[in-house]
Amino acid sequence: AMREAEDGPAFAAEVEAATGLRLWVIDGAEEARLSGQGVLLGWPEASGIMCDIGGSSMELAVLSDGEVGAAVSGKLGPLKLEGIKGKGKRRDEIERGVAALAEELGQDRTDVLYLVGGSWRAIARIDMERRGYPLHVLHEYTMTPRDLRATIEHIAATEDMSELGKATGTSSARMALVPLASEVLSRVVRTFRPRRIA
């Protein structure tokens, strides 16, 4: 948010003046690299593509041999997409945005897609609830593309997102972002064709 905000530099200066802490406002590629490193901390053997969604942006990074390779960022967060009026326009923006990121990443296929971010976690919790999964631990939870498609269809067919939120322990603010995040994730999966989503 700070890297895009008009008053971002002024806010950083205000924080430094008040606390003595100097803020380093990173760019999207650095955010992707750091998110990829976070995945490797939890999964040192991770090999595939990391996908991190936030409110305003989405980051992708290639993970292989304990290293973060190419890392890219685009404006595909649900808060950013909310501002696009019309489902068709939004769908086109998502499709173009994901295709551009795949091209910039230099990769359009992966065996494993590693998801990072609150909206992705909410979707995984909904998948657990829909499938009657007996555990509630998200780390190393995996879905197949078929499972995920069924969950995204379940989300799209749900009239009252608050009920899903209650069932999964997800805040109403987060649940409000889940339908848009689901649209993005659906396109990411169609683009990269993973065998497994972690």
C-alpha positions as CSV (number, residue, x, y, z in Angstrom):
1,A,0.0,0.0,0.0
2,M,2.8,2.4,0.9
3,R,4.6,2.0,-2.4
4,E,1.4,3.1,-4.3
5,A,0.1,5.7,-1.9
6,E,0.7,9.4,-2.8
7,D,1.5,10.1,0.8
8,G,3.7,7.0,1.2
9,P,7.0,8.8,1.4
10,A,5.5,11.4,3.8
11,F,4.1,8.6,6.0
12,A,7.5,6.9,6.0
13,A,9.2,10.1,7.1
14,E,6.5,10.6,9.8
15,V,7.2,7.1,11.1
16,E,10.9,7.7,11.2
17,A,10.5,11.1,12.9
18,A,8.2,9.6,15.6
19,T,10.0,6.3,16.2
20,G,13.5,6.5,14.7
21,L,12.7,3.5,12.5
22,R,13.6,3.9,8.9
23,L,11.1,2.1,6.6
24,W,12.2,0.3,3.5
25,V,9.4,0.4,1.0
26,I,10.0,-2.6,-1.3
27,D,9.0,-3.0,-4.9
28,G,6.7,-5.9,-6.1
29,A,9.6,-8.1,-7.3
30,E,11.3,-7.9,-3.9
31,E,8.0,-8.7,-2.2
32,A,7.7,-11.8,-4.4
33,R,11.3,-12.8,-3.6
34,L,10.7,-12.4,0.1
35,S,7.4,-14.4,-0.1
36,G,9.2,-17.1,-1.9
37,Q,11.9,-17.2,0.8
38,G,9.1,-17.5,3.3
39,V,7.7,-20.6,1.6
40,L,11.3,-22.1,1.5
41,L,11.5,-21.6,5.3
42,G,8.5,-23.8,5.8
43,W,9.1,-26.1,2.8
44,P,12.9,-26.2,2.2
45,E,12.3,-28.8,-0.6
46,A,9.6,-26.7,-2.3
47,S,9.8,-26.8,-6.1
48,G,7.3,-25.0,-8.2
49,I,5.7,-21.5,-8.3
50,M,4.8,-19.5,-5.3
51,C,1.7,-17.3,-5.6
52,D,1.1,-14.6,-2.9
53,I,-2.1,-12.5,-3.0
54,G,-2.6,-9.4,-1.0
55,G,-5.2,-6.7,-1.1
56,S,-3.8,-4.8,-4.0
57,S,-1.2,-7.0,-5.6
58,M,-0.3,-10.6,-6.5
59,E,3.3,-11.9,-6.6
60,L,4.7,-15.0,-8.3
61,A,8.2,-16.5,-7.8
62,V,9.8,-19.7,-9.2
63,L,11.1,-22.0,-6.4
64,S,13.8,-24.6,-7.2
65,D,16.7,-26.3,-5.4
66,G,16.1,-24.2,-2.3
67,E,16.4,-20.9,-4.2
68,V,14.0,-18.2,-5.3
69,G,14.4,-17.6,-9.1
70,A,12.4,-15.2,-11.2
71,A,10.0,-13.1,-9.2
72,V,7.3,-10.8,-10.5
73,S,4.3,-8.7,-9.2
74,G,1.1,-7.4,-10.7
75,K,-2.0,-5.4,-9.6
76,L,-4.3,-8.4,-9.2
77,G,-5.3,-8.1,-5.5
78,P,-9.1,-8.2,-4.8
79,L,-9.1,-4.6,-3.4
80,K,-7.6,-3.4,-6.7
81,L,-10.0,-5.5,-8.8
82,E,-13.1,-4.2,-6.8
83,G,-12.6,-0.9,-8.6
84,I,-13.2,-2.4,-12.0
85,K,-16.9,-2.1,-12.9
86,G,-18.5,-5.0,-14.8
87,K,-17.8,-8.7,-14.6
88,G,-16.6,-9.0,-18.2
89,K,-14.1,-6.1,-17.8
90,R,-12.8,-7.6,-14.5
91,R,-12.5,-11.1,-16.0
92,D,-10.6,-9.7,-19.0
93,E,-8.3,-7.7,-16.6
94,I,-7.6,-10.9,-14.6
95,E,-6.9,-12.9,-17.7
96,R,-4.6,-10.3,-19.2
97,G,-2.8,-9.7,-15.9
98,V,-2.1,-13.4,-15.2
99,A,-1.0,-14.0,-18.7
100,A,1.4,-11.0,-18.5
101,L,2.8,-12.3,-15.2
102,A,3.4,-15.8,-16.6
103,E,5.2,-14.3,-19.6
104,E,7.3,-12.0,-17.4
105,L,8.1,-15.0,-15.1
106,G,9.1,-17.0,-18.2
107,Q,7.1,-20.0,-17.1
108,D,3.5,-21.2,-17.8
109,R,3.6,-24.6,-16.2
110,T,4.3,-26.0,-12.7
111,D,3.7,-29.3,-10.9
112,V,3.1,-27.5,-7.6
113,L,1.5,-24.1,-6.9
114,Y,2.3,-22.8,-3.4
115,L,-0.3,-20.4,-2.2
116,V,0.5,-17.5,0.3
117,G,-1.9,-14.9,1.6
118,G,-5.0,-14.5,3.7
119,S,-7.5,-14.9,0.8
120,W,-5.9,-18.1,-0.3
121,R,-6.0,-19.4,3.2
122,A,-9.7,-18.6,3.4
123,I,-10.3,-20.6,0.2
124,A,-8.3,-23.5,1.6
125,R,-10.4,-23.4,4.8
126,I,-13.6,-23.5,2.7
127,D,-12.2,-26.4,0.8
128,M,-11.5,-28.2,4.1
129,E,-15.1,-27.5,5.2
130,R,-16.6,-28.5,1.9
131,R,-14.7,-31.8,1.9
132,G,-15.1,-32.6,5.6
133,Y,-11.4,-32.6,6.1
134,P,-10.7,-33.8,9.7
135,L,-7.8,-31.5,10.5
136,H,-7.6,-27.7,10.6
137,V,-3.9,-27.3,10.0
138,L,-3.3,-25.3,6.8
139,H,0.5,-25.8,6.5
140,E,1.2,-28.5,3.9
141,Y,-2.6,-28.9,3.2
142,T,-2.9,-29.7,-0.5
143,M,-5.7,-29.6,-3.1
144,T,-6.0,-31.0,-6.5
145,P,-7.2,-28.7,-9.3
146,R,-10.5,-30.7,-9.4
147,D,-11.0,-30.1,-5.6
148,L,-10.3,-26.4,-6.0
149,R,-12.6,-26.1,-9.0
150,A,-15.4,-27.6,-6.9
151,T,-14.6,-25.3,-4.0
152,I,-14.6,-22.2,-6.3
153,E,-18.0,-23.3,-7.7
154,H,-19.2,-23.7,-4.1
155,I,-18.1,-20.2,-3.3
156,A,-19.7,-18.8,-6.4
157,A,-23.0,-20.5,-5.6
158,T,-23.0,-19.3,-2.0
159,E,-25.5,-16.5,-1.4
160,D,-24.5,-15.8,2.2
161,M,-20.8,-15.6,2.5
162,S,-21.1,-14.9,6.3
163,E,-22.3,-18.5,6.8
164,L,-19.1,-19.8,5.1
165,G,-17.1,-17.3,7.2
166,K,-18.7,-18.7,10.5
167,A,-18.1,-22.3,9.4
168,T,-14.5,-21.6,8.7
169,G,-13.6,-19.1,11.4
170,T,-12.9,-16.4,8.7
171,S,-13.6,-12.7,9.3
172,S,-16.3,-11.0,7.3
173,A,-13.8,-8.5,5.9
174,R,-11.7,-11.4,4.6
175,M,-14.8,-13.2,3.3
176,A,-15.8,-10.1,1.3
177,L,-12.6,-10.6,-0.7
178,V,-12.9,-14.3,-1.3
179,P,-15.2,-14.3,-4.4
180,L,-12.8,-12.0,-6.3
181,A,-9.7,-13.9,-5.0
182,S,-11.4,-17.1,-6.3
183,E,-11.7,-15.6,-9.8
184,V,-8.0,-14.8,-9.8
185,L,-7.0,-18.2,-8.4
186,S,-9.1,-19.9,-11.0
187,R,-7.2,-18.1,-13.8
188,V,-3.9,-18.8,-12.1
189,V,-4.6,-22.5,-12.0
190,R,-5.8,-22.5,-15.6
191,T,-2.6,-20.7,-16.7
192,F,0.0,-22.8,-14.8
193,R,-1.9,-26.1,-14.8
194,P,-0.4,-27.5,-11.5
195,R,-1.0,-31.1,-10.5
196,R,-1.1,-30.0,-6.8
197,I,-2.0,-26.8,-5.0
198,A,-0.3,-26.4,-1.6
